[in-house]
Amino acid sequence: MISEENIKRINELAKKQKTVGLTPQEAEEQQFLRRLYVETIKKNLKNSLEQLKFQKRHNHQCSCGHCHPKN
């Protein structure tokens, strides 16, 4: 999990990189934090996708009323 502090630090480092540049240590920290952020996003997406449930499709001949509501 990535904290708000980590996100804030990622943004600080990005801004500094654009203005004055980063030290080698800051560049390494930025790379680590970005990797952590991406891994967190991937994990959250995977968990969300695993929660999805698909319903079976009914055939055109069914009379359940869900597929083809009666007018």
N, C-alpha and C positions, 0 to 999 in steps of 0.2 A: 504494500500500500504506500502511496506517495502522499506526503503531507502538504498542507498549504505552504509551509515554510520552504519545502523543497521546490514547489512550483514558483514561489516568489524568487528563490535563488536562481532557478533556471532563467527566469526573465531578467534578473539583474545581470547575470553573466552574458546573456544575449545582447543586452543593451551595451554593456561594456565592450564586448567584442566588436560591435559596430562602430563605437566611438574611439576608444584608445587601444583596443586590443587586449588580449589575455596573456597572463604568464603561463608557462607550461603547466604549472600546478592547477591553475584555474581552468585551463583547457581540458585537463584530465578530469577535473571535478565536473565540468560541464558535460563531458561525454558520459560519465558515470550516471549523472542525474537524468540525462536524456534517455539513456538505456533503461533506467529504472522506471521512468515515466511511460515509455513505450511498452515495456513488459506489463505494467499495471493496466494499461489500456487493453492490451491483448487478453489479459486474464479476465477483466471485466466483460469484454465482448464475448469471450468463450462461455463464461458463466451465464450471460444473458441468452445466448443462443441455445445453451443446454436446457434452459427453462421453457423454451418454445415447445408446444405440442401441436402436432398436425392432426387434423381430422380426416377421416376417410372420406373420399368422394362418394357420393351416391350415384347410382346409375340414373339414366334419364327416365326410367320407368317407375322410380320410387314415388310413393304418395305421402311422404313425411310432411310436406308443406314447407320445409326449410329450403329445399333446392329450387322449387318452382312454386312460389306462393300462388294460391288460388285467387283469382281476380273477383 
